Amino acid sequence: MSRAGLRPGATVAILGAGAIGSFVLAGLTGHDGPVIALDIDQDRLDTVRKLGATQTHLVSADASPANLRDLIPEGADVVIESSGVPGSAQRAFALAARGGSVLLVGLTKQPQPVDLADLVLREVDVHTTVAHVCDADLPAALDLLTRRPLSPIVVDRVVGLNDVHAAFDRLASGAARGKIVVDTGRG
């Protein structure tokens, strides 16, 4: 969240309410502005509502940037893209308010087209992150997790070393509802 340029009272939109989006929401603990989550899965939206999202929107997987903008006509001051699905960057840019910012967290496996003229004309700032700068962010993240445990909500399962291949298959197929933790002490 430190890279997002978040100001007090800012409206935040999170695209993608899976495990990464849930961790992003945890990073917003104490934020005093509206937090809007958008996802294609109602169960994920129910989870982030429990974590503090003030508003949620169920959207279709092929929702256009214009469709999403209709959900938040005034735009969001900060948009966080945490899904990494094709087209997600352009959807995030469309949701940003004039002069707002977009933080790209989700990783996409393929190039994505982006309307740069729109970004420039609306003066949208773009930031990226790979989720941490170890010496600065890791202590704060661990402190947050000790104060607000998320593992029952965003961890799909804990597996031993013998079950790693099945766990990767579960992740690759999209069947995992959260992160999979490997416990090296379990066989």
N, C-alpha and C positions, 0 to 999 in steps of 0.2 A: 504493500500500500504506500510505502514511502516514495515510490517512483511515480505515483499516479497524479501528484499535484492536488491532492484532496484538501479542500478548504472547509471550515466549519459550516454546517447547514447545506452543503452541496448535495444535489440530487445525484445519486449513483445508480447506474444500470449495470447489471451483470448478465452477460450473454453466456449461458451454459451453467447449469446448476448441479453439475456432477461433483465429484470429489474435489477437484481444483476450485470450482466455483464456491463450494462450501467452505474451503479453507480461506478463500478470499473474503467471504462473508465474515468469517471469524476474525479476520484482520480488521474488519470494520467495527469491531466491538467498541462501543462508546461513541460512535459517530452519531451526530445529532440531526442529520438530514435524512430524507427519504432514500430507501434502498430498494430498487426494483429488480427482480430476477426474472429472466426469460429463459424458457427451456421447452423442449419437445416432449418432456415426460412429466406427468402430473405428480408421480411419487417423489421425484427430485424436488419439484416445487414445494410440495408439502414439507419436505425435510428442511429446505432453506427458510421456509416460513417459521418453523420451529427455532431456527438459528437466528432469526431476527429480521428477515426481509420484510419490509413494510407493505410490499405489493408484489404480486406475481402475475405472470402472463404465460399461458400455455400457447405455444406457437407451432406452426407446421414446419417440418424439416426444410421445405422449399420456400419458406416465407421470403419475400423480396425485401430489400432495404426499405422501400416505400411502405410496405405492409407494417414493418416494425415501427417505422416513424409515426404511423397513425396511432400506435399504442401510447406513444409518449410525444405528442405533437410539439411541445416546447423543447424537447430534447433533454438530455441529461448533461450535467456539468462534467461528470466523469463517467466514461463507459469502459468497462473491463471485459475484454473478450477472453473467455476461459475455455471455450469448447474446442477450438482448432479445426472445426469442420470447414470444408470448402465453402467459400463465400462469406465466411464469418467476419473477416476483417472489414469488408465493405459494409456489411450490416452494422457493425460497431460504429464505423465512421458516420453512417447515416443517422444513428441515434444520438450522436454528440450535438450538443447545443452550439450555437455560434460562439466561438472563443473557448469552447470546452476542450477536454482532453480525452484521449483514448489510450488505454494501457493494454497492450497485446501480451497475453500470458499463454494462451493455447497455441500449441505447435501444429502446423499443417504440414502434411507430407508432400504437398504439391504447390506450385506457384499459384497465386491468386491475383486476379485483376483488381485494380484499385483506381477509382476516379480521383486523381490527384488534384485536378482543377477545383473540384468541390471542396476538398480539404483546404486548399489555399484560400479560396474565396470566403470560406466560413472561418478561417484562421483557427483550425483545429490542431492542437498539439498532439503528437503521437509519441508514445513512450513504449518501451519494451522491457521485458524482464524474463529471466529464467528462474524466477521465484525467490532468489536470495543472493545476497552478498554475505558469505559465511560469517565473517567477523562482525558485521553490523547487524544482520537480520536474524541469524540463527538463535542467538541468545534471547532476543525479543519474542521469536516464534515459540521457542520452548517454554518461555515464561507464560505466554498466552495459553498454550496447550495445558499447562499445569493448572491454570485458573479456570479454563473452560474446555474440559475434555471433549473431543469430537469423535473419538474412535468408535463408539457404538453407532454413530450416525454415518460416518464416511468410510469406514473400513468394511469391505465386503466379507472378508474372512481372514483368519490367520492360519497359515499352512506351515508344515515342516518341510525340510529339505527334500524329502522323498516325494512331496506333492507339488514341487515347483513347476514341472512341465504341465500338469493339469491346470495349475493356476494361470500360467501364461496362456494356455489355450482359452481359458475362461475370459481373460482380458482381451485377447485378440478377437474373439467372437463377439465382444460387446455384451456378454452376459453378466459381467461383474457390475454390481451396483455402487461400487466404490473402490478404494485402493485395496490391494492384497498385501498383507504383511507376511514376510517370511521370518519365522522364528527358527534360528539356527540351532536352538537347543532341542527342538522337536525332530526326531529322526529324519 
